[in-house]
């Protein structure tokens, strides 16, 4: 009987908490969408993308070098 009472209380708390939490979630998502749609945000995202594209060849070379070094060390006789 105690477990049934506990489950009923937990279910009631979940339902009430979900309803209260949904309003906060909706507000948070609306604010996030507003921030995402801001032209200043989009300008920053575009600038970061351009920066990453310009640096990607150097990053690729560094990764290739690191993989080569690790591979060589793994295959060295000990």
N, C-alpha and C positions, 0 to 999 in steps of 0.2 A: 504494500500500500504506500509506503514511503517513496518508493521509486516512482510510482505513478504520480504522486504529488510533485516530486521533483521535476519530472518530465513535463508536467502541465505548466509549472512555474517557469521552466526554461523556455518552453515554447512561447508562452505569453511574453516573457522578457525579450525573446528574439523578435517577435512580431512588432512589439512597441519600439524596440531599439532600431529596427529596420526602418520603420516609418519616420522616426525622428532623424535617423542618419541619412535618409534619402534626400531630405531638404538640404542638408549641409553638402552632400555629394553634388547635387545639382548646382548649387551656388559655386562650388569649387570648379566644376567643369565649365561653367559659363565664364568664370574669370580666366581660366586657362585658355579657352577658345578665343576670348577677347584679346588676350596677350599674344596668342599665336597669329591672329589676324592683323595685329598692329604692323604697319609698314616698316617701322624701325626694327622690329624683330626680324622681319623678312629680309631687310637689308643686311643685318648682322649674319643671318644664316647664309645668304648668298656670298658675303665676304669670306666667311669661314670655308665654304665650299671651294671658292677660288683659291684660297690659301692652301687648302689640302691638295687640290689638283696640282698646284705648282710644286709642292714638296713631295708628291708621291714617287717620282723617279728616285730621289735620294733615299727615301724610306725603303723602297724596293731593293736598292743596292745594299743598304745596310742589313736588311733581313737576309738577303742572299749570302752576304759575307758571313754573317753570324751562323747560318745553317751550315755553310761550308766548314767553318771552324769547328763546330760541334761534331759534325760528321767525321772530320779528320781525327779528332780526339777520340771518338768512340771506336774508330777502327785501328788506332795505334796499338801495337803489341805492348803488353805491360810487363 
